[in-house]
Amino acid sequence: MDIRVPVGAIFSIYGVLLIVWGFASGDLDARHMIGPLNVNVWDGIGMLAFGVILLLLARRSPRAPRSTMDQ
Amino acid sequence: MQLQWIDYLIIVIYFGFVIGIGFVLKNFAKTSTDFFLSGRSIPAWITGLAFISANLGAQEVIGMGASGAKYGIATSHFYWVGAIPAMIFVGLFMMPFYYGSRARSVPEYLKLRFDEKTRGLNAISFAAMTVFSSGVSMYAMGKLLQLLLGWDFNFSVVISAGIVLVYTYLGGLTSAIYNEVLQFFLIVAGFVPLVFLGLRDVGGAGGLYARLAQVSTERGFEAGALSHSWRYMGDPSQNPMGVEAFGLVMGLGFVLSFGYWCTDFLVVQRAMAADSMNAARRTPLIAAFPKMLFPFLVILPGMLAISATSRPTVLPTHLQCTAAETAAGTGPTVQNSWEGLVPPKVDDRTCQPVVGTDGRVQVDYDLATPMMLMHYFPSGILGLGLCALMASFMSGMAGNTTAFNTVWTYDIYQAYINRNASDQHYLRMGRAATVFGILISVAAAYVAQRFNNIMDLLQLVFAFVNAPLFATFMLGMFWKRTTGHGAFAGLLSGTLAAAAHHGLTLPAGAVAGGFKGGYLGSVLHVYPSEMAQNFWTAIAAWTTCFLVTIVVSLATRPRPEAELRGLVYSLTPRPKEEGIPLYRQPGPLAIVVLLATVVLNIIFW
């Protein structure tokens, strides 16, 4: 298994969750807001983008550890 | 503090992934080399991230935030002085021997270079140390979750131990490394927004410096003492760390730092898993880049916590009773003892604030980073932040577990108990060692909870054992005349010197006879702080080990040079870098790392 698969997958899932939850929770206290959106949405966008990039990279050139028995 | 379902969901998803990674990698771990060294097949960027993440355990995220709140920017010395130079050294100069000699562990290198007794001493003390520090991690995590979320201590210990057990048992080192990399990215995703929100709240860098100057004068230091790393290091009374530049550079920057980063199998094991000599040498150098930026993620939250002007709206559970008491007018006025977001220390049984020897209520700096999370994060990202915190505890435990099972199997079991078994037998032994290693750690966590003193004592003993180590490795790798008897005698006398120095000195304000020192009858010197005492204990241990090793080596018979090829600098051909692009060569990489570190020291001088 290429390490970018699990890391990319969990970041994508977290990204989606945070974006949806962020929009659903709407406006919060001022210290949680960055511009018009709360910090959940922003961090969610960042995590989703990073996760998708990792998954794409892993698909393009998969790389997995080899067992010494199979060499 | 109340978590919402989304926070629990995020934490549960994390647990699911961690265990899932273990199950997927189970089929990969077919031989003992797969299990203990990832089949030496991991690319450099992954081993590099794992290299720092394995070290990024409990001490770092919570501890460095606490130190940031206590000492300010000077805490960066633990990175820019106390880590980067040693990481460069291990990559450039020591990895050729660790990786090139095909030793499977650090103690095994000592066996190849010196003799059986030196390996045995190192293997046994290291194995004991790893299971206990894993237990201390577990204890710290259980206590923190109890404090913040009201979770049951037993529940936290059982869950964290159980999850670490499952994934290291199944996938071995590869599983631990994969989870360390995942944890690294989680920390970044969880802490970058925290620093952003905190910094914005105090009014950016300018606002932070202004507030730090205020806190600094309130504590009785000059205004810049919390916002300069070097300027006040000339005199221990002028900086909150209570150390002076020489003790800092020699004790922390040289002895302790090189002793840890260059000889501790916990981190070196990650580099040994790399897929080539070039990748192994680049592992610590790649790790150095995020490492030098970590102060902004883990120290800065502590500094922001003491600078914050607002008071948290939610309190940790142990403070809630105090707040009620205070409101009723019966409790002490702990409200005035806060430092920004950092609450006073409160005895959780009596609900009374802890008063120090100076008559002032003590501040609980360990809560600096957790309070930041609770204050600035709404539900959702709060779950992510807590998840990153738990991940750092757990991968610290996993790092210790994988180092333990390797040293146990190769350096204790195979060396002394069962020499000629099949590879599959050692693989099974490694899995068994994972189980009983974690069981001992759980026991240690409960011992720590019951008898704090025993753990303090153990950590002190381990510090004595570790302090002289780097002298042994340095002489062994760079002076071919060093003998096994010399190394062994040096290590023992270095440990004794550490104990003697500690027993004859005291930090200011401490009482003689306890774990703080002074238990050998007379006190010869009083250090301005515990940290200064620790640094000088390390210097004493190193110097003694260095001198004794040389003297005993000269008096004993050297090993023939033919046996030392690949183990000593002067008898080993330099690793070839022909045909490798410049940016992938350890040398140029090291120069970039070093320059960047110098620049950071100057900027925050």
Interface residues (C-beta under 8 A of the other chain):
Chain A: M1 I3 P6 V7 A9 I10 F11 I13 Y14 L17 L18 W21 G22 S25 L28 D29 R31 H32 I34 N38 V39 N40 W42 D43 G46 M47 F50 R63 A64 P65 R66 S67 T68 M69 D70
Chain B: I6 L9 I10 I13 Y14 F17 G20 I21 V24 L25 F28 A29 K30 T31 T33 D34 S38 G39 R40 S41 I42 P43 I46 T174 Y178 V181 L182 F185 A189 P193 F196 L197 D201 S310 H375 Y376 F377 P378 S379 G380 I381 L384
